Amino acid sequence: MIDVLNRGVKGQEAPDELARMQDHVIAEAPALAIWQVGTNAVWQPGHNPDDVAAAIEKGLKLLGGEPMDIVMMDLKYAPAVLTDDKIDATRRMLSLINQLATAANVNVFHRFDLMRKFLEVERHSFDSIIDPTDTDRLHQSDFSARRIGYELSEAIAAGAAHGGQAPAG
């Protein structure tokens, strides 16, 4: 049996999440922590990428000191973070997440690339991967949430079969 506990809070980013991590994640003693991070840092005004990166680094050190596996999940590929005024911050946040995860020896689930694949390779529309009723054009549709969940579970199973590391490919 697997219990999934969602400890995320809508709209929060790494600095706020870090403040809640001890009581709301570590206290639960999970076998696996999946940390979705970065989208709000790009989309919401007032987030400093360097502050977000520092919080991610501290959070990874805090989680890394516990007997659990850790997976970072990067940004959503959504119109809200692909606009001309946000694309540079999006690219920077993706890079920071990869750098910090590599330094902490943590796997990254590349949600951004997978969602881009839904559009560019599978030829789905943004209206099928982003909730078409979301005027912000940020939140995933049921379709993409199911697909992300499926692909994430497959990656976790593959990583477990290969001694905790996701297989190359």
Phi, psi and omega per residue, in radians:
M1 nan 2.455 3.112
I2 -2.150 2.223 3.025
D3 -1.767 2.265 3.077
V4 -1.891 2.141 3.123
L5 -2.003 2.097 3.112
N6 -1.616 1.970 -3.140
R7 -1.894 0.193 3.098
G8 -1.306 2.692 3.070
V9 -2.186 2.126 -3.092
K10 -0.902 2.268 3.058
G11 1.552 -0.192 -3.132
Q12 -1.410 2.756 3.084
E13 -2.244 3.046 -2.959
A14 -0.816 -0.771 -3.137
P15 -1.033 -0.752 3.104
D16 -1.232 -0.684 3.138
E17 -1.114 -0.679 3.112
L18 -1.029 -0.715 -3.128
A19 -1.113 -0.481 -3.121
R20 -1.681 -0.143 -2.956
M21 -1.064 -0.759 -3.087
Q22 -1.082 -0.863 -3.059
D23 -1.390 -0.519 -2.997
H24 -1.887 -0.175 3.092
V25 -2.139 -1.103 -3.058
I26 -1.054 -0.670 -3.138
A27 -1.077 -0.413 3.116
E28 -1.392 -0.215 -3.136
A29 0.904 0.970 -3.123
P30 -1.274 2.721 3.010
A31 -1.370 -0.470 -3.103
L32 -2.507 2.311 3.011
A33 -2.005 2.226 3.067
I34 -1.927 2.054 -3.053
W35 -1.920 1.877 3.056
Q36 -1.486 2.214 -3.012
V37 -2.642 2.658 2.944
G38 1.900 -0.581 -3.069
T39 -1.104 -0.841 -3.126
N40 -1.159 -0.524 3.112
A41 -1.080 -0.579 3.136
V42 -1.487 -0.769 -2.976
W43 -1.357 -0.779 -3.085
Q44 -1.418 2.408 3.069
P45 -1.202 2.673 3.022
G46 1.645 -0.044 3.098
H47 -1.596 2.259 3.068
N48 -1.636 2.099 -3.111
P49 -0.978 -0.585 3.131
D50 -1.193 -0.662 3.076
D51 -1.161 -0.712 3.109
V52 -1.109 -0.787 3.129
A53 -1.082 -0.724 3.114
A54 -1.097 -0.693 3.112
A55 -1.186 -0.681 3.082
I56 -1.079 -0.797 -3.141
E57 -1.043 -0.804 3.110
K58 -1.112 -0.734 3.129
G59 -1.098 -0.721 3.116
L60 -1.147 -0.644 3.077
K61 -1.157 -0.726 3.135
L62 -1.121 -0.857 3.114
L63 -1.147 -0.657 -3.111
G64 -1.145 -0.331 3.095
G65 -1.471 0.040 -3.109
E66 -1.937 2.739 3.126
P67 -1.392 1.256 3.133
M68 -2.592 2.735 2.976
D69 -1.519 2.674 -3.084
I70 -2.314 2.354 3.018
V71 -2.239 2.235 2.988
M72 -1.548 2.441 3.028
M73 -2.051 2.146 -3.058
D74 -1.448 -2.940 -2.984
L75 -1.060 2.825 2.969
K76 -1.393 2.528 2.978
Y77 -1.570 1.668 -3.007
A78 -2.422 2.589 3.136
P79 -0.917 -0.581 -3.098
A80 -1.083 -0.451 -3.136
V81 -1.919 0.141 -3.126
L82 -1.913 0.078 -3.121
T83 -1.212 2.795 -3.114
D84 -0.957 -0.617 -3.102
D85 -1.455 -0.109 -3.105
K86 -2.120 -0.253 -3.013
I87 -1.087 -0.667 3.116
D88 -1.128 -0.728 3.098
A89 -1.146 -0.637 3.095
T90 -1.071 -0.870 3.132
R91 -1.070 -0.709 3.141
R92 -1.138 -0.752 -3.129
M93 -1.135 -0.704 3.077
L94 -1.030 -0.769 3.133
S95 -1.126 -0.776 3.133
L96 -1.064 -0.764 3.132
I97 -1.061 -0.787 3.128
N98 -1.101 -0.764 -3.140
Q99 -1.098 -0.800 -3.105
L100 -1.179 -0.700 3.111
A101 -1.145 -0.727 3.105
T102 -1.069 -0.800 -3.141
A103 -1.088 -0.570 -3.123
A104 -1.600 0.015 -3.108
N105 1.021 0.821 -3.115
V106 -2.080 2.432 3.081
N107 -1.288 2.615 3.046
V108 -2.021 2.252 2.973
F109 -1.575 2.006 -3.002
H110 -1.500 1.309 3.132
R111 -1.062 -0.696 -3.131
F112 -0.984 -0.879 -3.136
D113 -1.155 -0.654 -3.140
L114 -1.158 -0.759 3.123
M115 -1.166 -0.617 3.074
R116 -1.123 -0.646 3.089
K117 -1.093 -0.653 3.092
F118 -0.965 -0.704 -3.126
L119 -1.388 -0.950 -2.934
E120 -1.386 -0.565 -3.100
V121 -1.765 -0.868 -3.093
E122 -1.443 -0.203 3.050
R123 1.146 0.565 2.974
H124 -1.358 2.757 3.085
S125 -1.602 2.860 3.029
F126 -1.038 -0.564 3.126
D127 -1.175 -0.285 3.063
S128 -1.648 -0.406 -3.140
I129 -1.786 -0.338 3.069
I130 -1.991 2.413 3.135
D131 -0.940 2.008 -3.070
P132 -1.146 -0.264 3.089
T133 -1.562 -0.083 -3.111
D134 -1.464 1.843 -3.115
T135 -1.186 -0.327 3.078
D136 -1.358 -0.315 -3.115
R137 1.039 0.769 -3.065
L138 -2.142 -0.659 -2.949
H139 -1.569 2.447 -3.093
Q140 -1.151 2.619 3.004
S141 -1.375 2.948 3.055
D142 -1.047 -0.691 3.126
F143 -0.996 -0.925 -3.077
S144 -1.250 -0.561 3.081
A145 -1.103 -0.733 3.091
R146 -1.112 -0.785 -3.130
R147 -1.121 -0.748 3.107
I148 -1.075 -0.796 3.113
G149 -1.031 -0.766 3.133
Y150 -1.113 -0.874 -3.110
E151 -1.119 -0.651 3.086
L152 -1.124 -0.767 3.135
S153 -1.123 -0.654 3.082
E154 -1.130 -0.724 3.126
A155 -1.150 -0.685 3.106
I156 -1.128 -0.778 3.125
A157 -1.098 -0.735 3.117
A158 -1.136 -0.702 3.101
G159 -1.109 -0.724 3.112
A160 -1.107 -0.652 3.138
A161 -1.228 -0.370 -3.130
H162 -1.913 0.541 3.048
G163 1.280 0.521 3.063
G164 1.672 -0.123 3.115
Q165 -1.933 2.379 3.096
A166 -1.115 2.425 3.131
P167 -1.156 2.610 3.106
A168 -1.148 2.577 3.084
G169 2.502 nan nan
